[in-house]
Amino acid sequence: MTELRGNVGAVTWVRSALYALAFAVWAVIACIGLLPFLLRRSWAPTAVQIWNTGNVVLARIVAGLDCKVEGLEHLPAEPCIIAAQHQSSYETYRVFVDLRHPVLVLKQELIRIPFIGWYMLRGGMVSIDRAAGAAAMRKTMRATKAALASGRHVVIFPEGTRAPPGVVLPFRPGIAALYLHCHVPVIPVAIDSGWFWGKNRLLKRPGHITVRFLPPLPAGLGKDEMMGRLQADITEAARSLPGNRAAAG
């Protein structure tokens, strides 16, 4: 396992800088080259999938950052809500590799990014205005239910922000509201990406991120029971992920 702490070699810094450059170049190429996919709403999710898959491939080839995905067998055949830890941008790209045309619940500011925001909006992503209170939550619930009804999985990061590596922040109530409103299973997901891809940092440490899908929480649980089980399941699974074990050791 790649050393997770301590000094970082020059090669890692160079590869990280090259990844940042490659990411920017790919973003320009994809945003322009995929514009025809915006002509039809049914085409836009494919454009989103292509761009995000490219980001993951570049991370592997340029930065030496790969990913091991476990537990995909826990995904039900029917649409569900996927509640994942959030430590870096990597998992926001990775879900488009492991799932077919998922819908992300994301902050409204991302939709306003030129070009990229257009693809997110046209691709059916669900934006939420955190400052708008209950009205925004009702809009998000309607949009989430519509996405599920169309056969797409919905991905939400219940911590509400990126957390430091090895830390599980308290979950915000939005996940409970979506669960109670949509009446579908929730799949917890534990991630250790923060040890390799820090929040708002250029540095990308080579190694293997682990993404672990856990057994579903069935529809029909009470709010407190669902929230308690979700937090406990992710916290317990996170402790056993390779990146967290190596750091603890």
Buried (B, 14 or more C-beta within 10 A) or exposed (E): EBEBEEEEEEEBEEBBBBBBEBBEEBBEEBBEEBEEBBEEEEBBBBBBBBBBBBBBBBBEBBBBBBBEBBBEEBBEEEBBBBBBBBBBBBBBBBBBBBBEBBBBBBBBEBBEEEBBBBBBBBBBBBBBBEEEEEEBBEBBBEBBBBBBEEEBBBBBBBBBEBBEBBEBBEBBEBBBBBBBBBEBBBBBBBBBBBBBBBBEEEBBBBBBBBBBBBEBBEBEBEEEEBBEBBBEBBBEBBEEBBBBBBBEE
